[in-house]
Amino acid sequence: MQYALVTGGSRGIGRAVCLKLAEMGYTVLINYNTNTAAAEQTKSLIEAAGGKAELMAFDVADGEAADSVLTAWQENHPDDYIGVLVNNAGIRRDNTLVFMQNEEWHSVMDTTMNGFFYITRRVIKDMLIKRWGRVINIASLSGIKGMAGQTNYSAAKAALIGASKALALEAAPRKVTVNVVAPGFIDSDMTKDLPKDELKKLVPMGRFGSADEVADLVAFLASDKAAYITGEVISINGGIYT
């Protein structure tokens, strides 16, 4: 069976990506941390459409938990491997730097960067052995241009971009691609507290993007059609920053 793991897969962009990968024929491993109800709803939506999914609960920022769950999964699936990994899990703790608390800095950095490290290090091993794999990391416009009030989030997403470019060079000889999708303003749970009407004025297309539009881009990068694309950062932001 073909398996895809999506971190932070219970809601928003993560949910849309899970649904799209299931549509492509993958059995989707839906990672989530605490919102069991949302994760179960995503699983139900996949199954209602004829797809297959499994829930995989752990905090991506907890290395021991990630190792334990992934090791158990691999032991229970000795003939299978995760061929597509979408590192989507991320959190915002916005504040200006002068007022930013230690927890606001570390929680954002830990979720994005430690999560990427703990999970990708383990999952990519089988991709390299099998000589096929896709690692797709969800960054942000904030990690490319910087956003006031988001020094933690901008730093985490910029670091993710740098790590992705380095890993792409390491993995390319084994036909494993590593790419970054950098969304701008997307309608999702993460942006529901933003002043949408004001921010739309900054976007040349005059609207927020949809999670489905991001998922379509991820699906392309996960496909065989994208086999010669690696180490790239692809923005999807309605022209706000190019």
Residue pairs with C-beta under 8 A, 6 or more apart in sequence:
1 27
1 52
1 80
2 25
2 26
2 27
2 83
2 84
3 26
3 27
3 28
3 29
3 77
3 80
3 81
3 82
3 83
3 84
4 21
4 26
4 27
4 28
4 29
4 82
4 83
4 84
4 85
4 86
4 222
5 28
5 29
5 31
5 56
5 82
5 84
5 85
5 86
5 119
5 123
6 14
6 17
6 18
6 21
6 28
6 29
6 30
6 31
6 86
6 88
7 14
7 31
7 60
7 86
7 87
7 88
7 89
7 115
7 119
8 14
8 31
8 32
8 33
8 60
8 88
8 89
8 90
9 15
9 17
9 18
9 28
9 29
9 30
9 31
9 32
9 39
9 42
9 86
9 88
10 30
10 32
10 35
10 38
10 39
10 41
10 42
11 35
11 38
11 42
11 188
11 189
12 186
12 188
12 189
12 190
12 211
13 88
13 138
13 183
13 186
13 188
13 190
13 211
13 214
13 215
14 42
14 86
14 88
14 89
15 38
15 42
15 45
15 211
16 210
16 211
16 212
16 214
16 215
17 86
17 88
17 214
17 215
17 218
17 219
18 28
18 30
18 42
18 46
18 53
19 42
19 45
19 46
19 49
19 51
19 215
20 212
20 215
20 216
20 218
20 219
21 28
21 84
21 86
21 218
21 219
21 222
22 28
22 46
22 49
22 51
22 52
22 53
23 49
23 51
23 219
24 219
24 222
24 223
26 83
26 84
27 51
27 52
27 53
27 54
28 46
28 51
28 52
28 53
28 54
29 53
29 54
29 55
29 56
29 73
29 82
30 39
30 42
30 43
30 53
30 54
30 55
30 56
31 56
31 57
31 58
31 60
31 89
32 38
32 39
32 55
32 56
32 57
33 57
33 58
33 59
33 60
33 89
36 55
36 57
39 55
39 57
40 55
42 53
43 53
43 54
43 55
46 52
46 53
47 53
56 69
56 73
57 69
58 65
58 66
58 68
58 69
59 65
59 66
60 66
60 89
60 111
60 114
60 115
60 118
60 119
61 107
61 110
61 111
61 114
61 115
61 118
62 118
63 114
63 118
66 115
66 118
66 119
66 122
67 118
67 122
70 119
70 122
70 123
71 122
74 81
74 126
81 126
81 127
81 129
81 130
82 123
82 126
82 127
83 127
83 130
83 132
83 133
83 134
84 133
84 134
84 136
84 222
85 119
85 120
85 123
85 124
85 127
85 133
85 134
85 135
85 136
86 136
86 137
86 138
86 218
86 222
87 115
87 116
87 119
87 120
87 135
87 136
87 137
87 138
87 160
88 138
89 111
89 112
89 115
90 108
90 111
90 112
90 138
90 140
90 153
90 156
90 157
90 190
91 107
91 108
91 111
92 108
92 150
92 153
92 190
93 103
93 104
93 105
93 107
93 108
93 152
93 153
94 149
94 150
94 153
95 101
95 104
95 149
95 152
96 148
96 149
96 151
97 151
100 151
100 152
104 152
105 152
108 152
108 153
108 156
109 152
109 155
109 156
109 159
111 156
112 156
112 157
112 159
112 160
113 156
113 159
113 160
113 163
116 137
116 160
116 163
117 163
120 135
120 167
123 135
124 133
124 135
124 167
124 171
124 176
126 133
127 133
127 134
127 135
127 171
127 174
127 176
128 171
128 174
128 176
131 174
131 175
131 176
132 175
132 176
133 171
133 174
133 175
133 176
133 177
134 176
134 177
134 179
134 221
134 222
134 226
135 164
135 167
135 171
135 176
135 177
135 178
135 179
136 178
136 179
136 180
136 181
136 218
136 221
136 222
137 160
137 161
137 163
137 164
137 178
137 179
137 180
137 181
138 180
138 181
138 183
138 214
138 218
139 157
139 158
139 160
139 161
139 164
139 180
139 181
139 182
139 233
140 153
140 154
140 157
140 182
140 183
140 184
141 147
141 182
141 183
141 184
141 185
141 235
141 237
141 240
141 241
142 150
142 153
142 154
142 157
143 153
143 154
143 156
143 157
143 158
143 159
143 160
143 161
143 182
144 157
144 158
144 161
144 182
144 233
144 235
144 241
145 241
146 154
147 153
147 154
157 182
160 180
161 180
161 182
161 233
164 178
164 179
164 180
164 231
164 233
165 178
165 231
165 233
167 178
168 177
168 178
168 179
168 230
168 231
169 231
171 177
171 178
171 230
172 230
172 231
175 227
177 221
177 226
177 227
177 229
177 230
178 230
178 231
179 221
179 226
179 229
179 230
179 231
179 232
179 233
179 234
180 232
180 233
180 234
181 214
181 217
181 218
181 221
181 234
181 236
182 233
182 234
182 235
182 236
182 237
183 209
183 214
183 235
183 236
183 237
184 203
184 209
184 235
184 236
184 237
184 238
184 240
184 241
185 191
185 194
185 196
185 199
185 200
185 203
185 208
185 209
185 237
185 238
185 240
186 208
186 209
186 210
186 211
186 213
186 214
187 208
187 209
187 210
187 211
188 211
191 208
196 208
199 208
200 206
200 207
200 208
202 240
203 237
203 238
203 239
203 240
204 238
204 239
204 240
205 238
205 239
206 238
207 238
208 238
209 236
209 237
209 238
213 236
214 236
217 234
217 236
220 226
221 229
221 234
235 241
235 242
